[in-house]
Amino acid sequence: MRVSSQVAPEEVIHEVRQFVRAELIGRQTDLDTSREIPFPIHEKFRGIGLANWWLPEDLGGRGLGLEQGVDIVSELAYGDAGVAFTAFISVLGTTMVSLYGGEDTRRAFLAPLAGRGGFCATLGSEQAAGSELARITTTATLDGDELVVSGEKFFSTNADFADFLVVIARRGEDHAEHVAVILPRDTPGIRMRRRWSMIGLRSSGTYQVSLDNCRVPAANALEGSGLRLLEIGLNASRVLIAATGVGVARCVRDLCMEYGRRKSLGGGKLAANQVFGAKLADMEMRISAMRDVCRTAAREFDAVMAGPDPAGAFLGHGTLKSAITAKMFCGQAGWAIAAAGSEMFGGLGYTDELMIGKLLRDMRHVSIIEGGDDVLRDLMYRRYVVPVAKRI
Ligand SMILES: Cc1cc2nc3c(=O)[nH]c(=O)nc-3n(C[C@H](O)[C@H](O)[C@H](O)COP(=O)(O)OP(=O)(O)OC[C@H]3O[C@@H](n4cnc5c(N)ncnc54)[C@H](O)[C@@H]3O)c2cc1C
């Protein structure tokens, strides 16, 4: 059934749960081992009207807020974190285009994405620069009324099958300046060098990409510093990465409960054991706190988006403290849950026989991508601890 545009938030979540039950539950091991990107599943998600659910209504999208996105992603990731990741990571690039592309650019790139339910990829990371993005070497050089983009990008999710790529580059004319440029996927010179074999999120696709003299109209450059725009887009995607951790953690908890009810111990069942109960209570506490930090961050993001000048306001804010808090907290709390969960199954928890191994591997990415915890600690310290006025 297609979710109509005027339905209540709880009905949207109900639809997503039904979708997850029908399309993902029971197929997780296949999704993990086959390493295929399950396009038919994404097509069915588009069929219920929720592909790219955040795209603005004036462009034909659903216009759902990030707070609702937290619950949608938690449900999808309960089914499969890789499917969730593929479905939401376009939010990073599209947020930049939506806020900092001119009206013609927004219409040209986002309206088709809203209509067809396609994908967008963001290309920031480079091998040598690592998380020091100011050191990237990809360039975008003006040539008449075109930009010529060249460089090597180390990781980019969805790049192979995206409708367009948002590339972060240095300005060829002034290496101190950075820019974000839109490259339609069929631009000559874009080459996938390889698809990475990841230990988790295996139903998603992340690629190493070469850009060789890719020519696009100069109007494809977004307005503002590419690095600042990336920071702003990351506010949305980091919160949804954190929400993926919530979904995976909920799945770990339910798997442990099922096991506890089956496993015999001391003449009864493991689920009746107090030590087991205490561990599950800790999991529940962490899951509640994880969901709360995600919702708090999402509400702050949504409030800025609902203001009179979100593009200007975000240029002032840059990275939201609540977004990095959500990602760091969910990565760490989620890892504690996945680790406790994997111990719960004894030796079987260390085999490929049970889904807990997949969940452990899937959970790992939350603390690594879009700024590993050390990078975010450093950011938090410099921006929100050193300046006394920013402390709570
Ligand atoms: C599944 C997956 C999907 C991805 N998708 C994309 C994508 O779509 N687009 C994209 O651009 N990138 C993507 N990436 C890249 C990802 O965002 C980076 O890998 C991640 O941010 C970590 O950066 P890095 O690999 O450069 O490692 P680094 O950050 O360089 O880390 C290497 C080591 O240096 C340490 N370190 C780095 N900085 C500091 C610091 N300031 N203080 C202390 N220690 C530090 C780290 O702790 C770590 O030990 C993806 C990666 C993965 C795994």
Ligand as a Chemical Component Dictionary entry (heavy atoms), coordinates in Angstrom:
data_LIG
# 
_chem_comp.id                   LIG 
_chem_comp.type                 NON-POLYMER 
_chem_comp.pdbx_formal_charge   0 
_chem_comp.three_letter_code    LIG 
# 
loop_
_chem_comp_atom.comp_id 
_chem_comp_atom.atom_id 
_chem_comp_atom.alt_atom_id 
_chem_comp_atom.type_symbol 
_chem_comp_atom.charge 
_chem_comp_atom.model_Cartn_x 
_chem_comp_atom.model_Cartn_y 
_chem_comp_atom.model_Cartn_z 
_chem_comp_atom.pdbx_ordinal 
LIG C1  C1  C 0 30.767 1.822  5.102  1  
LIG C2  C2  C 0 31.427 3.150  4.839  2  
LIG C3  C3  C 0 30.763 4.088  4.064  3  
LIG C4  C4  C 0 31.353 5.326  3.798  4  
LIG N1  N1  N 0 30.721 6.217  2.962  5  
LIG C5  C5  C 0 31.309 7.397  2.662  6  
LIG C6  C6  C 0 30.684 8.330  1.759  7  
LIG O1  O1  O 0 29.584 8.082  1.245  8  
LIG N2  N2  N 0 31.326 9.482  1.469  9  
LIG C7  C7  C 0 32.529 9.799  2.030  10 
LIG O2  O2  O 0 33.067 10.869 1.731  11 
LIG N3  N3  N 0 33.151 8.938  2.895  12 
LIG C8  C8  C 0 32.564 7.769  3.225  13 
LIG N4  N4  N 0 33.173 6.883  4.095  14 
LIG C9  C9  C 0 34.431 7.277  4.729  15 
LIG C10 C10 C 0 34.263 7.510  6.235  16 
LIG O3  O3  O 0 33.456 8.629  6.488  17 
LIG C11 C11 C 0 35.646 7.605  6.845  18 
LIG O4  O4  O 0 36.265 6.356  6.641  19 
LIG C12 C12 C 0 35.570 7.926  8.321  20 
LIG O5  O5  O 0 35.106 9.236  8.519  21 
LIG C13 C13 C 0 36.940 7.761  8.973  22 
LIG O6  O6  O 0 37.869 8.533  8.295  23 
LIG P1  P1  P 0 39.217 7.915  7.706  24 
LIG O7  O7  O 0 38.910 6.606  7.076  25 
LIG O8  O8  O 0 39.808 8.967  6.869  26 
LIG O9  O9  O 0 40.113 7.582  8.937  27 
LIG P2  P2  P 0 40.862 8.628  9.889  28 
LIG O10 O10 O 0 39.874 9.590  10.449 29 
LIG O11 O11 O 0 42.032 9.216  9.211  30 
LIG O12 O12 O 0 41.288 7.688  11.068 31 
LIG C14 C14 C 0 42.497 6.933  11.092 32 
LIG C15 C15 C 0 43.047 6.976  12.515 33 
LIG O13 O13 O 0 43.427 8.313  12.850 34 
LIG C16 C16 C 0 42.811 8.704  14.082 35 
LIG N5  N5  N 0 42.457 10.126 14.041 36 
LIG C17 C17 C 0 42.010 10.826 12.965 37 
LIG N6  N6  N 0 41.748 12.107 13.300 38 
LIG C18 C18 C 0 42.016 12.206 14.651 39 
LIG C19 C19 C 0 41.956 13.275 15.586 40 
LIG N7  N7  N 0 41.548 14.511 15.214 41 
LIG N8  N8  N 0 42.307 13.026 16.860 42 
LIG C20 C20 C 0 42.754 11.787 17.244 43 
LIG N9  N9  N 0 42.825 10.748 16.388 44 
LIG C21 C21 C 0 42.464 10.942 15.113 45 
LIG C22 C22 C 0 41.545 7.844  14.160 46 
LIG O14 O14 O 0 41.073 7.695  15.490 47 
LIG C23 C23 C 0 42.025 6.551  13.575 48 
LIG O15 O15 O 0 42.674 5.810  14.575 49 
LIG C24 C24 C 0 32.618 5.637  4.343  50 
LIG C25 C25 C 0 33.280 4.683  5.129  51 
LIG C26 C26 C 0 32.699 3.446  5.370  52 
LIG C27 C27 C 0 33.434 2.447  6.209  53 
# 
loop_
_chem_comp_bond.comp_id 
_chem_comp_bond.atom_id_1 
_chem_comp_bond.atom_id_2 
_chem_comp_bond.value_order 
_chem_comp_bond.pdbx_ordinal 
LIG C1  C2  SING 1  
LIG C2  C3  SING 2  
LIG C2  C26 DOUB 3  
LIG C3  C4  DOUB 4  
LIG C4  N1  SING 5  
LIG C4  C24 SING 6  
LIG N1  C5  DOUB 7  
LIG C5  C6  SING 8  
LIG C5  C8  SING 9  
LIG C6  O1  DOUB 10 
LIG C6  N2  SING 11 
LIG N2  C7  SING 12 
LIG C7  O2  DOUB 13 
LIG C7  N3  SING 14 
LIG N3  C8  DOUB 15 
LIG C8  N4  SING 16 
LIG N4  C9  SING 17 
LIG N4  C24 SING 18 
LIG C9  C10 SING 19 
LIG C10 O3  SING 20 
LIG C10 C11 SING 21 
LIG C11 O4  SING 22 
LIG C11 C12 SING 23 
LIG C12 O5  SING 24 
LIG C12 C13 SING 25 
LIG C13 O6  SING 26 
LIG O6  P1  SING 27 
LIG P1  O7  DOUB 28 
LIG P1  O8  SING 29 
LIG P1  O9  SING 30 
LIG O9  P2  SING 31 
LIG P2  O10 DOUB 32 
LIG P2  O11 SING 33 
LIG P2  O12 SING 34 
LIG O12 C14 SING 35 
LIG C14 C15 SING 36 
LIG C15 O13 SING 37 
LIG C15 C23 SING 38 
LIG O13 C16 SING 39 
LIG C16 N5  SING 40 
LIG C16 C22 SING 41 
LIG N5  C17 SING 42 
LIG N5  C21 SING 43 
LIG C17 N6  DOUB 44 
LIG N6  C18 SING 45 
LIG C18 C19 SING 46 
LIG C18 C21 DOUB 47 
LIG C19 N7  SING 48 
LIG C19 N8  DOUB 49 
LIG N8  C20 SING 50 
LIG C20 N9  DOUB 51 
LIG N9  C21 SING 52 
LIG C22 O14 SING 53 
LIG C22 C23 SING 54 
LIG C23 O15 SING 55 
LIG C24 C25 DOUB 56 
LIG C25 C26 SING 57 
LIG C26 C27 SING 58 
# 
